[in-house]
Amino acid sequence: MTRGIRSGKVPWPGGRRRAAVVGAVLAATAAVPPFVPGLAASAGAQPPQTGSCYAHRGPATYDSVTVPRGTGMTYYLGAPNSISASGKTAAELKPAKNSTTLWVHCVGAGGRFEFTQQRGTTIYALTTRDFQPGGDVLLQVSHTYPSQEWFPAGTNPHTFKNLKTGLYLRIRNSGPTMYQAVTTGLTPTAWDQATQRSR
């Protein structure tokens, strides 16, 4: 012990083996980066949620999206009161504003929207995978798939074009009628938006 101190080397309690173990632990600790909120999502983890919107995708805005006036009646883009877990429930036109016509807009890359509603602990998004016009726009669990993202255009009224299919969110040629399923097509419907509340 005295010899180590005189030579300028401080002996490590427990000997060389313990010193080697502690050194390895310190090296491993130094290699762990500090936690930065939001980076977990890019690593493949499910991003945190605030209310009905993914926190890393921007602020949530609650809107009623309506069919333009001119048909003698205003209809609102809505969801049925009950949404099936099968993913086969279609979005529909409703005659009045209520909680089923309020949509959370989660804004992603390039300004793309997700239209989402939360029922219980499940978040549903407007979804379409039909490359042919005329298919129902469905309410399916939100995973931020291309089929659930829409490019907005215009400054009110707006049009919305699906990222996956390239088709527009629209009413049917036979509509609009109450509780009619919403569809997609080659030509857009112009939708008026009225913000109800935001955070």
Secondary structure, 3 states (H helix, E strand, C coil): CHHHHHCCCCCCCCCHHHHHHHHHHHHHHHCCCCCCCCHHHHCCCCCCEECCEEHHHCCCEEEEEECCCCCCCCCEEECCCCCCCCCCCECEEECCCCHHHEEEEEECHHHCEEEEEEECCEEEEEECCCCCCCCECEEEECCCCHHHCEEEECCCCEEEEECCCCCEEECCCCCCCCCCECEEECCCCCEEEEEEEEC
